[in-house]
Amino acid sequence: MAALQQIIENNERAQCLVDSIEGELAAIQKELVERKKLELIEENEKLSKEVEEALEQLRNLEVYNGKKQIAVPGSRGMCTKADTSANAATAPSAVKTAAAPTATAPTGAAPAPKEKKVKEKKPAAEKPNAVAEAPVDVGRLDMRVGRIVEVGRHPDADSLYLEKIDCGEPTPRTVVSGLVKFVPIEEMQNRLVVVLCNLKPAKMRGVVSEAMVMCASSAEKVEVLSPPAGAVPGDLVHCEGYTRQPDAQLNPKKKVFETCAPDLMTNGELVACYKGSPLHVPGKGNLLSQTLKNVNVK
């Protein structure tokens, strides 16, 4: 019976992991579709602008060569016809004026006023509606449970650890963490951690760091956040009240994490929260600090 119960529990954990992966794949697919739509919209705007500029250059050349511009109802531009009269428009640098009448005007009569050419305004090109961007909140952060499978000192920085972290992916991620002064290396080895996985990889003292270990932090102390009991590498972190739809990779220019960071804090019960809503692994429990209450999580 014990063996059967263990098999059932393993099956349930496996199913939970499959469900989490399916949800994450759906979110990634949605993000890729939205990104492709934005790229196509931007490309369409650029091409439309190039077409308008080309048409404008063509009209200027036709005017310069003595072709009169005639508006065509329902068209985007104007058609032209040859104009051999004295009033034909020319290039801006050599504008011709209407010829003064000589055969019929009496001697000493004032010259006819110059004919002003009315420049038709082009209708403004309608821009396609931009795809609405997801709100900037904790749902765009890809936090997962990981396990440190290897840790050592950074070869070129005494204050940095160099870690290999299993995040439930085919290969461990390389992560550089500034925790040497706060956490003994013995406490780092083989421990479960919470990892922010969709930061843009950054080089730290010559080593590219592919994620960030989440910690509760005060001015005097830093504690690595602990996942709930029963959590395994690859478990996804959710936040109550916020839809988990992480960016494939956070754009540093949009400062999504920097916007969320002030609202990531532990509460009085040591639970890591976003705007007071607990961060948790569904069905397993909340993320906790060891002793630090009401401090930032970063």
C-alpha positions in Angstrom: 0.0 0.0 0.0 2.8 2.4 0.8 4.4 1.8 -2.6 1.1 2.3 -4.3 0.5 5.6 -2.4 4.0 6.7 -3.4 3.2 5.9 -7.1 0.0 7.9 -6.9 1.7 10.9 -5.3 4.5 10.8 -7.9 1.8 10.7 -10.6 0.1 13.7 -9.1 3.3 15.7 -8.9 4.1 14.7 -12.5 0.7 15.8 -13.7 1.0 19.1 -11.8 4.4 19.7 -13.5 2.9 18.8 -16.9 0.0 21.3 -16.3 2.4 24.0 -15.3 4.6 23.4 -18.4 1.5 23.5 -20.7 0.3 26.7 -19.2 3.8 28.3 -19.6 4.0 27.1 -23.3 0.6 28.6 -24.0 1.7 31.9 -22.5 5.0 31.9 -24.5 3.1 31.1 -27.7 0.7 34.0 -27.0 3.7 36.3 -26.3 5.3 35.3 -29.6 2.1 35.9 -31.6 1.7 39.4 -30.0 5.3 40.3 -30.7 5.0 39.2 -34.4 1.9 41.3 -34.7 3.7 44.3 -33.4 6.6 43.8 -35.8 4.2 43.5 -38.8 2.4 46.7 -37.7 5.7 48.6 -37.4 6.8 47.3 -40.8 3.5 48.3 -42.4 3.8 51.8 -41.0 7.4 52.1 -42.3 6.4 50.9 -45.8 3.4 53.2 -45.9 5.6 56.2 -45.0 8.1 55.2 -47.8 5.3 54.9 -50.3 4.0 58.4 -49.4 7.5 59.9 -49.7 8.0 58.2 -53.1 4.6 59.6 -54.3 5.5 63.1 -53.1 8.8 63.0 -55.0 7.0 61.8 -58.1 4.5 64.6 -57.9 7.3 67.2 -57.4 9.1 65.9 -60.5 5.9 66.0 -62.6 5.2 69.5 -61.5 8.8 70.5 -62.3 8.3 69.1 -65.9 5.1 71.1 -66.4 2.4 68.6 -65.6 -0.6 69.9 -63.8 -1.8 68.0 -60.7 -5.5 67.1 -60.9 -7.3 65.6 -57.9 -9.1 62.3 -58.6 -12.1 61.5 -56.4 -11.6 58.4 -54.3 -7.9 58.0 -55.1 -5.0 58.3 -52.6 -3.1 60.8 -54.7 -3.4 63.0 -57.8 -3.0 62.3 -61.5 -1.2 64.6 -63.9 -1.6 66.0 -67.4 0.6 68.1 -69.5 0.1 71.8 -69.1 1.5 74.2 -71.7 -0.2 77.4 -70.5 1.6 80.3 -68.9 0.2 79.4 -65.5 1.7 75.8 -65.3 3.4 75.2 -61.9 7.1 74.6 -61.7 9.7 73.6 -59.2 9.8 75.6 -55.9 13.1 77.3 -56.9 11.6 78.8 -60.1 7.9 79.5 -59.7 6.4 81.1 -62.8 3.7 83.9 -62.5 0.7 84.4 -64.7 1.4 86.3 -67.9 0.0 89.9 -67.8 -2.6 90.6 -70.6 -1.2 92.8 -73.4 -3.6 92.5 -76.3 -6.8 93.7 -74.6 -5.7 95.6 -71.6 -5.6 99.4 -72.0 -2.4 101.3 -71.8 -1.4 102.1 -68.2 -3.8 99.5 -66.7 -2.6 97.7 -63.6 -1.2 94.2 -64.2 -3.4 91.3 -63.4 -2.9 89.9 -59.9 -0.7 86.8 -59.6 -2.6 83.5 -59.6 -2.0 81.7 -56.3 -1.7 78.0 -56.5 -3.7 76.2 -53.8 -1.8 73.3 -52.4 -4.0 70.4 -51.5 -3.4 68.8 -48.2 -2.8 65.1 -48.2 -5.1 63.1 -46.0 -3.2 61.8 -42.9 -2.4 58.2 -43.1 -4.4 56.2 -40.7 -2.2 54.2 -38.3 -3.3 50.7 -37.4 -4.3 50.1 -33.9 -1.4 49.0 -31.7 -1.7 45.8 -29.8 -2.4 46.5 -26.2 0.6 45.6 -24.0 0.1 43.6 -20.9 0.0 45.6 -17.6 3.3 46.0 -15.8 2.9 43.8 -12.8 4.3 40.7 -11.2 2.5 38.5 -13.8 5.2 39.4 -16.3 8.0 38.0 -14.1 9.0 34.4 -14.8 9.9 33.2 -11.3 10.5 29.4 -10.8 11.8 27.0 -8.3 15.4 25.9 -8.8 18.0 23.8 -7.1 21.7 24.9 -6.8 23.6 21.8 -8.1 27.0 23.5 -8.1 28.4 26.6 -6.4 31.8 28.2 -6.1 33.6 31.5 -5.8 33.7 33.7 -8.9 37.3 33.6 -10.1 37.5 37.4 -10.5 35.3 38.7 -7.7 35.6 37.8 -4.0 32.0 38.9 -3.2 30.3 36.8 -5.9 29.2 33.2 -6.1 29.2 31.3 -9.4 26.3 28.8 -9.4 24.7 26.2 -11.6 21.0 26.1 -11.0 18.6 23.4 -12.2 15.3 25.1 -13.1 13.6 22.1 -14.5 15.2 22.7 -18.0 17.4 20.4 -20.1 20.6 22.2 -18.8 21.3 24.1 -15.6 21.5 27.9 -15.8 24.7 29.8 -14.9 23.9 32.4 -12.3 26.2 35.0 -10.6 25.0 36.1 -7.1 26.5 38.7 -4.7 25.8 36.6 -1.6 29.3 35.7 -0.4 29.1 38.2 2.5 25.6 37.1 3.6 25.3 33.3 3.0 28.0 30.7 3.7 28.9 28.6 0.8 27.8 25.4 2.7 24.3 26.8 2.9 24.2 27.4 -0.9 25.0 23.9 -2.0 22.1 21.7 -3.1 19.4 24.1 -1.7 16.1 25.0 -3.3 15.8 28.6 -4.3 13.5 30.9 -6.2 14.9 32.1 -9.5 13.8 35.0 -11.8 14.4 33.5 -15.2 13.4 36.0 -17.8 15.9 38.8 -17.1 18.1 39.6 -20.1 21.4 37.7 -19.6 24.1 40.0 -18.4 27.9 39.7 -18.1 29.2 40.0 -14.5 33.0 40.1 -14.3 33.4 38.2 -17.5 30.7 35.6 -16.7 27.2 35.7 -18.3 24.6 35.4 -15.6 21.3 33.9 -17.0 19.0 34.5 -14.0 18.7 36.0 -10.5 18.3 34.3 -7.1 15.5 36.1 -5.2 16.2 37.2 -1.7 14.7 39.1 1.2 17.0 42.0 1.8 17.6 44.7 4.4 20.6 47.0 4.9 22.2 44.6 7.3 21.1 41.2 6.2 20.1 39.1 3.1 18.2 35.8 3.2 17.6 33.5 0.2 13.9 32.9 -0.2 12.7 29.4 0.5 10.2 27.6 -1.7 7.5 25.6 0.1 7.9 22.0 1.2 7.4 19.5 -1.7 8.5 22.0 -4.4 10.7 20.7 -7.2 12.9 22.4 -9.8 10.7 23.9 -12.5 7.7 24.6 -10.4 6.2 28.0 -11.4 5.6 30.8 -8.9 2.3 32.5 -9.0 0.8 35.5 -7.2 -2.8 35.7 -6.0 -4.9 38.1 -8.0 -2.4 38.4 -10.9 -2.4 36.4 -14.1 0.9 34.7 -14.8 1.9 35.7 -18.3 5.6 36.3 -18.3 7.5 38.0 -21.1 9.8 35.6 -23.0 12.6 38.1 -22.0 12.2 41.3 -20.1 13.1 44.4 -22.2 15.5 46.5 -20.0 14.2 49.7 -21.7 10.7 49.1 -20.4 11.9 48.5 -16.8 9.3 45.9 -15.9 11.2 44.4 -13.0 12.3 47.9 -11.7 8.6 48.9 -11.7 7.5 45.8 -9.8 10.5 45.7 -7.3 9.2 48.3 -4.8 6.1 46.3 -4.3 7.9 43.0 -3.8 8.2 42.6 0.0 7.9 40.1 2.8 5.0 40.6 5.2 4.8 40.2 9.0 4.4 36.4 8.6 7.7 36.2 6.5 5.7 35.5 3.3 7.0 37.0 0.1 4.3 39.2 -1.5 3.6 41.5 -4.3 1.4 44.5 -3.2 0.4 42.3 -0.2 -0.6 39.3 -2.3 1.4 36.1 -1.5 3.8 34.6 -3.9 3.2 30.8 -4.0 3.6 27.5 -5.8 0.1 26.3 -6.4 -0.9 23.4 -4.2 2.3 23.5 -2.3 2.5 26.8 -0.4 4.1 30.2 -0.1 7.6 31.5 -0.5 9.2 32.4 2.8 12.1 34.3 4.3 13.8 32.9 7.4 13.7 35.9 9.7 13.3 39.1 7.7 9.9 40.7 8.0 8.6 43.7 5.9 11.7 44.1 3.8 12.2 44.2 0.0 12.5 41.1 -2.1 15.1 41.4 -4.9 
